[in-house]
Amino acid sequence: MDNKLHYAHTFFCGHLAAVGRASEVQAADQRWQTEKPLTREAYERLSSIYYESFIDSLMQVDGQTSGAVYADTAHLTLETDRLCTLRHPKLPAAEYAFRLCRFHLFFFPYDICLFAMEIAEEPETTLDTLIAAHGILRETSCYEIAEQGILKSQIDAPEYLALLEEILRLCPPRPSAESPRQGRFSGLTLTGNKLKCFQIFILDDFSDELLFELGTLSPVGCVADHKHEYSPSQEYYDRIIRTHTISAFRNWKALALVDSFTVVAKGRTAAQMWV
C-alpha cells in the first residue's frame, strides 16, 4: 500500500478555564473576530440535516434572535498564520514543521468555552513524524517542563509556545487543594489531562490497520509487525475497528476514540468533502 500523504490538517482542542464571555474577550482584544452569521438559506439547509437546537447552540443566524439558553453562543477566531517548528527526541525526523493557521473559541451556555488550534501540515512530512508530533503536542504537561527549564532539551518549539500566549492570557491557572500551584498550561484542559485531536489525512490509499495506527497515534506498521512493542493484541484491534469506525463510502473512513477523531480519505471526491 502506498502511504503517500497529499494533505493533512489537524485541530487540537481543549476546554478552557475562566475565560468569560465572547463580548469581554473582544472588548479586551479586537483581533478576535466573530464568525459571520449563517444566512437564512444556509440555516434551513443545515436544519434538514441536523437538529435545529444543535445548530442554534453553535452558530448565530442572520436576522434571528437567540433564545435565552443560547444567548451567549459565539464563535471567535484569531488569525495567526505562523510557521512553527518542533524539535524533540521522540521525533523520527530532525524537526517537524507546521503552520498554525488560527485559533478558534467556541462559547456555549453555562460558561463553557472550548478552543481549537487549527494546524496545516506539510505533505512531505512522513506519517510516523506526524503521529509522533501529534502525541507530543497533545501533552500540555511537557509545555510546563519546557517553561520551567527542566529537561529543556525535551521540547523545543519557541514559535508555537509564544503563540499559545494568545490563549493562555484568557485562562489564568486554576489552583486546587492537591496542587495549589498548578502550572498555567493547566487552564487549557479544564476537563481531561491532554488536548483532544481531530485529524484529517488524504492519502493515495488506506487500510483499517493504518486508520488504527493514525487514530491511536501508534507507529505506522505496528499492527502487522507482531514483534513491535506497540503492536495491539488481535482482540483489542478487532474491537476498536468494529465498534469505533465510521464508514459510509469506499473513499473515506473515520475512527472515533475518546481523545481523537481521525479521518483517512483518498481521491478528489474525498478531498472536496474534507478539505
N, C-alpha and C positions, 0 to 999 in steps of 0.2 A: 504493500500500500504506500502511495506517495503522500507524505505528510507535509508537502509544501504549503506554507502559510501565505495566504493572499490578503488577509485582513484580520485585525484583532482590535477589539475595543472593550474596555473594562470600566466598570463603575465600582468603586469601593465605598461602602455605605456604613453609616453609623447613626446612633441615637444620641443626640446632643443633650447635655445637661445645662439648665439655667440660661436659656437663650433669650427669652422674651418674645414679643410679638413681631410680626413682619414689619409693621409700621415703625417700631422702635429701632429695628436693625437698619432700615432705610434712612431714618432720620439721623442716625449716627454716621452712616456711610452711604452716600448716594450712588456709589459704584454698583451696589446691589440693585439689579433691575427686576421689575415684576414681569412675570411671564404674561404674554398677551392673552386676553380672554378669548375663549372659544367663540366662533361665530355661532349664530343660532342653527345654521345648517349643519355645521360640524357637530354640534351638541346632539341634534336629532339623529345624525348618522351613528354617533357613538352610543346613543341610547338604545339603538336597535341591537347592539352587541353586548353592552354592559348594563347593569342596574343603574338607574339614574342617581340613586343615593351614593353609589360608588364614585361616579363622575363628579358629583357635587362636592364630595369630600376631597377631591384632588385639584379641581380646576374651577376657575370663575368663567361665567358665561356672559357674553355681551348683552347688556340690557336686562339682565336678570339679577335680582337682589337675593343674596344667600339668606337662608333661614337662620334662626338663632344658633342652631347646632354648628353650622358651617361658616359662621360669620368671620372667623379668624383664619379660614383656609387661605393659603397663599403659596406660591412657588416663586422663589427668588433665585436669580443666577448672577454669578460674578465671573466675568471672562478673565482668564489668565493667559492661556496660550503660551506656555513656557516650556522649553525643552529642559528636562531633568535627567540626571544620571545617577544610577545607584551602583555602588560597589560593595561587595560582601563576599566573604569566603565561601558561602554556600552556592554562589552563582557558578554555573558551568563556564560562562564566558567571563572575560575580564571585567566587563561592566554591562549594565542594562540601561538603554536609553529609551525614554518615553516622553510624550508631550502631555502635560497636564492642561487640558483644554479649558475646563471651567469647574466651578463649584456650584452645587445646587442646594438650596434649602427648601424643605417641604414642611409647611406649618399645618398642623391638624388641630382639631378640637382637643380640649383638656390639656393644653400646654405641651403637646407632643411636637417635637421638631426632629426631623430626620435630615441627614445631609448625604450628599454623594459627591465624590471626586470623579470626574469623567476623564478617562485616560485613553489617548490614541497611541497605538504601539506600532513599531516599525515592522513591516512584513518580513524583512530579512532576519529578524530575531528567531532563534530556534525555539521550538516548543518547550524543550527542557529548561531553557533560560527563562521563558515566560512563566512557567509553573513555579520555578524557584523564586523568582522575583515577586510573584503574587503572594506566595507564602510569607515572604519577608515583610512586604508592605502591609499585610493584614495585622501583623503583630505590633500593636501600639506600644507594648512594653519595651520593645527594642529601641523605640524613639527616646524613651526615658533614659536608657543606658547610654545612648549616644550623647544626649544633652548633659548628663552628669559627668561625662568623661570616663565612665567605667567601661573598659574593653572598647575603647573608642573605635578601634580598627574594625569592629564587627559590622558596623554600618556606616557608610559614607554616602550621604545624599543631601548635600548642602542646599541645592536649589529647591528640592522638594520640601525639606523641613522648614525652609524660610517661607514658602508659600502656605504651609499649614498654619502660619500665624493668622491668616485671614479668618480661619475657623476658630482657632484657639482663643482669640480675643472675645469671641461670643460666648464662650463657656468656661467660666472660672473652675478651678479644680474643686472637687467635691470631697470634703473630709468625711471620715467615718470614725466610729468608736474603735474599730480594729486598726485603721490606718489613718490617723488624723492628719498626716502629711502626704496624702496621695499626690502623685505627680500630676501635672496639669494636663497631660495627654489622656488621663482617665476620663476627662469630660467628653471625649469622642465616643465613648462606649458606655452610655448610661445603663444599657442592658447588654449582657454578654461580656466577653473578655477580648474580643477581636473584631475587626471590621468585617462586614459581610462583603461578598464578592459576586458581582454579576458580570459574566464573561461571554463574549461573542467571538467565535472563530470561524472564518471561512477558509476552507481547505480544498485541495484537489479531491480528496476522498476522506472518509472517516469510518470508524467502526465502533461497536459498543465498548471494546477494550480501550480505545483512545478516549472516548467520551468519559469513561470511568476515571482514567488517569488525569484528564484535564479537570474534571469536576472535583476530584478528591485531592488535587494538587500533588499527585504522585508521579514519579519519574516515568517518562514515556518508555513503554516496553516492559514494565514491571509485571503486568498481568500475565503475559505469555512466559516470561522468564521466572519459573517457579523457584529458582535459586536466589532471586533478588530479595533483599531484606524487606522490601516494601510490597512484595507480591501478596495479594489478598488470597485468602482461602477461597476455594471454589464456592462454598456455601454462602459466604459473605458477598462475594462478587455477584453471584446469581440473584441474591435477594435484593441488592441495591439496584441492579439493572431492571429487575422485574417490577419492583414497587415504586421506583423513583424516576423513571424515564417518561418523557412526554414525546410521543411520536404520532404525527398525523400524515406526513408526506415523506417520500423517499429522499428528498434533498436536504432535510434538516432533522435534527433530533436534539432533545434537551434533557438535562439531568438536574433535578431539583433536590437539593440537600439542605440541611439546617442552616449552614453558613455560606452556601454558594448556590448560584443558579447558572448553569453553563449551557450554551447553545453551540452546536457544531453544525455547519452547513456547507454546501458545495453548489457551485453553479451560479449563473447570473440571476436566475429567478429567486434563489435564496438570498442573494446579495441585496436585491431590491426590497425584500421583506425586512431584513435585519439591519442594513446599513443606515 
